[in-house]
């Protein structure tokens, strides 16, 4: 009769190894404090259902978002979502649950696995800001947090400007920065985000500093990244902003649209460590190294 330890060993040996895609998904799902994770394997025309226990359902807005099978692969499966102008995803405020991250001591991290396209070739103005994911409505001061690309400057460095960088927006007031027409509480990385290449971009906020990450590395830039913001995350209340992917809400219209391929989006209610952010970049770095 086989001993229990030997039997367990045989069972483990017989178990098929996890696929590359499943291992990549496990990297995200097993990271503590996960609130939501979309891998965009769902079919065109259907809700995109997140892989956390919360099972948040993103709706297509602006037309069906095509599910494509990139020739060079996707980070979490065979497929990815191909966002064209003016397509985006939204989750209504009433269904946001734990994505409504706010408070004086609140923390947040947003990570996205993307392949950016030249937006002006797809009906969008050149050099416009690009909102990837977050809770951000501008016209009535309902900003909370949002991962952007291509914000030009922050309050510390006005009027100096930069372009094409990972931009981590976190608002403590919901409104514009003091004396400015827009919110400039934002961390801006040092590395331009390339076109037509898989990358991992992200922000973390620990209640004191916003940090921008590029391909798993803290993308330090003096005066730009990190950015000190000690006021916490604004509480938008019952009438606050929706959770959005691929745009932000300006004057009740889609604006700051991201045009490109989405391989995944994840949100955590904790500031992830540099080691964790580095680990989460592995799914796209493996694609680039193929």
N, C-alpha and C positions, 0 to 999 in steps of 0.2 A: 504494500500500500504506500502510495506516495505521501511524503510528509507535506504539511501545509506549506512550508517555505518553498519546497521544490515545486509543488503544484502552482503556487503563485508565480514562481519564476518561469515555468512553462507557459502560463497564461500571458505573462508580459511579453515573452518571446514571440508568441503567436499573434499578438495584437499588431495590426498594420501600423507603420509609422505615420505620423501626422503629415499631411501634404504641406507643401510650401505655403499655400494660401491659408490653410488652417493654422499653421504655426505663426504666420504673420498676424492673423486675427487674434490669436491667443496673446500675443505681445500686448495688444491694446486692452483686450477684455480682462486680462489678469493684472493690469496696472491698478493699484488702489485708488478709490475715489472716482471711478468712472461714472459719469452721469449719462452720457449718450455716445454711441459710435455707429456711424453709417458706413457701410462698405460698398454701397451702390451696385449691388448685384441684382437688385429687383428689376423687373421688366419695365420697359417704357409704358407710360400710361397708368402705372400703379403707384401707390404710396411707397416711399422708401422707409423701411422699418428698421429702427436702430437695433443693434445687437446686445445692448445692455438689458438688464432686467426691467428697465422702464418701458421699452418697446415704443418709443416715440415714433410718430408717423409723419414724415415730411410730405406735403402736397406739392405737386407740380403747379406752377403758375407761369402764365405767358406762353403756354403751349406744351405739348408733350416733350419731355427731355429724353433724347435718344440714349438707349443703352448700347454702348459700342464695345467691341472686342479689339483693343489696341494690338497692333502687330508686335510691339515690344513688350506686351504683357501689362498687367495691372497689379497694384500692390497686394490686393486682398482677394483675388479671384480672377476669373477670366474676363470680367467686365468692368466698366467704369461709366460714369455719367458724363455726357457731352453737352455742356452748357453753351448755348448760343444766345446772342442778344435777341429778345429781352427775357429769356427764360431764367427761372430761379425756383427755389424751394422755400416753403414757409410752413411754420407750425404755429397755430393760433395761440395767443396769450393764455386763454383759458385751459389749454392742454399742456402748457410748458412744464408744470410741476417743478422738479428739481433743477431744470434749466434756468429758472428765475433766480439766479445767483445774485445776492445783494447783501448789503450791510457794511457797517464800519470795519468789521474784522474779516469780511469775506475774502476768499481767495478763488482764483480761477485759472485754468489753463485751457487753451484751444489749440488743437493740432490739426493740420490738413495736409493731405497727400495729393498733390495737384500737378497738372501739366498745363502751363499757361500758354495762351495764344495772344497774338497781336490783335487787341480788341478793335482797333480802327479798321482792320480788314474784315470785321464782322459787324459793322454798323454802329460802333461805339466811338465817341470822341477820343482822339489821341491824348495820352498822358493823363487820363482821368483816374481818380482813385478807384480801387477795386476792393469791395467788401467780400470776404470769403464766408464768414460765419459769425453770428452773434446776435445780440439783443440791442438794437441801435435804431432809434427813430429820432430824427433831428428837429423837425419843425415845431414840436411842442415839448422839447426838452425831456425826452424819454430815453436818453442814452444810458446804457449799462456797460456792456463789454462787447468788443468785436475785433476779430482778426482781419486786418486789411493788408493790401499791398499798395505802395506808391503814394502814401501820404507824404507831403512835401517837407513839413517842418514840425517842430514842437515848441512849447512855450519857452523852453530854456534857450533855444537856438534861433528864435525869430530875429531877423528875417532870413537867415541863412537857410538854404534849401538843399534837399537831396532828392533823388529819383529812384524808382523801381525797387525799393527796399521793403523788407517785411516790417509791418507797422502794427504794433499792439496797442489798441485803444481801450482804455478803462476810464470811465467817468465817475467821479464822486458826487457830482451835482446834477447830472442829467442834461445840463445846458452847455452853452458856449463858454470858452475860457474867458476870464476877466479881460474886458477891453477888446475882445476879438469877435468876429462874426461866427466862428466855428470852434469846435472843441480841439485843442491842441495838446491834451494830456495823452501823449502817445510815445512809445518807444520805437525808434527807427534803426534798423540794422545797418551794417556796413556793406553787405554784399548785394549787388543787383540780382534780382530773381530772373533767371534766364527764360527764354521762350522755348516752347516745344521740347521740354525736357522734364522728366519726372523729378520733383523735389518735395521735400517735407518742410513745411513752414509752421511756425507756432508762436504763441505768446504765453507767458506766465505772469501772474500777479500774486504777490505774497502779502498784500495789505499795505505795502510800503513802496515797492518798486515794480514797474512793468518792465519785462524783458522780452526781446524779440529773438527768435531762434531760426537758423537756416540750416537745413540738413543735419539737425540734431546738435548743432553747436551754438552756444551763446554767441551771438554775432555782435560783439562789443563795438561801440562807436562813441568816442568821447563827446559828451553833450547830448547825444541822441539815444544811446542804449547802454545801460539801463536809464529809465526815466523815473524820477521820484514822484510818486503820487500817493500821499498818506491818507487820503480822505475816504478810502473804501470804495464800494460799488453802489451806485445809486439804486434806490428802490422805486421802480416805476409805478407800483401800485396796480390795482385792478385794470386800469386803463392804459397800462404801459405797453411797451413795444412787443411785437411778436418775436419769436426766434426765426431768423432768416438765414438762408444759405445762398450765396451767389449775388447778394445785393444788400443795400441798406435802405431804409425807408426815409425819403425826403419829400415833404409835402404830399404825403399819402401816395406817393408813386415810387416805383422801383428806381433806384439811382445807384451810382458807384458800383456798377455791375462787374462781376468777374466773368470773363469769357475764357473757356478752356475746359479741360477734362478733370473731373473730380474722381479720385480713387478712394478717398475716405475723408471723414471729418469726425473728430472726437472732442468731447468736452469733459473736463474734470473739475470738481469743486475744491481743488487744492492746487497750490503752486508746485508743479512737478520739479524734481531735481534735475541738474544738468545730466546726470547719468541716465535718468529715466527718459529725458528728451532725446538723448543720443540713441538709446535703445529703440525708441519709437520711429526713428528715421530709417532703421535697417530695411524695412520692406521696399522702399524706393531706391535705396543705395544698391541693393542687390540687383534691381532692374537695370540701373545705370551701368553696373559692372558686367552685365551679360556680354 
